[in-house]
Amino acid sequence: MQDEHTTKHYDYSKAAFDRRKFFDKETNSISKILTQIGANIRGRLGKDSQQHHDVHALVLKIRGQRRITVTENSTENTISRCENSFGSRIIYFSDMITLLTGFGTDYAPINEKIKLRTMRDLLTQATTATATVSQKLAVYKPLIAARKDGFKQLSATAKRIKDMVLSQYGQDSTEYNLVKGLVI
């Protein structure tokens, strides 16, 4: 059971690490090309254009920098975890591609990294990587639960052993002093 848990944990961790390269780690990752996309729109259409405003709003959502008020009466601003999840970031990036496609000839960058075709490929890879992580987690979660149950049983057994040693040898015995501090 421990071998399977370790193997599945490694598979999940590796898939999660590999997924990050499409979002943050590589030079052509989603978060790294956002600045270039924004600069292209600013350069072509101006900072005060509606297109720049729309793209900038999506950039903030993808980066998780858009602040959301927690409650109506609260003055505290925060970004919710689901807003900053990989799935949400994929949706926002897809929205950005759709928006940029709608700009037509107003969005025709020279930089290969921010061309629509390249961004669609990146979106497909990021979506596939996210699905792979979800699949690995679905396999790994039951093993986590089984392992926790195993440790609960082991802890209960250890407590029963300590109680048996206490009943057999007494509270001041050397035998009980050796096992009473064990915590599992």
C-alpha positions, 0 to 999 in steps of 0.5 A: 500500500505504501509503495502504491501511495508513493508512486501515485503521489510522485505521478501527481506531483510530476503532473502538477509540476509539468502543468506549471510550465504552461502557466508560469515557469517557461518563457512562453507560458501564459503569465509571461506573454500577457505583458506582450499581448497588452503592449501590442494592444496598447501600441496598436490601439492606444491605452484609452481604447476599449480593446485595451481596457477589455484585454487588461481586465482579462490580464488581471483576472489571469494573474489573480490580481483582480480584487473582489470584495468579500462581502457587501459590508466588508472593506477587505478585498481578496481574490477567491481561490476558485478565481485563481485556479488553473481552470479559471485561468484557462477559461480567462485565457480562452476568453482573451483568445476569443476577444483578440480573434474578434479584433480581426486585423487590429490584432496582428502581432509580429512576435510569434509567441503572441500570435493567435495560432501559438496561443491556441496551441498553448491553451490546448497544452495547458488544458491537457496538462490540467486534465492530466493533473485532475486524473492523477489526483482522482487516482491519488485521493483514495490512496490518501484516504486509505493511508489515513485510515491505516494510520488511525488503525495503527494509532488505535492499536498502539494505544491498546498496546500501551494500555495492555503494558500498563495493565500488565506491568503497572504505571511505574514499571520500566516496560510502561515507561518505554512505551508510554511516550510513543505517539503514532 
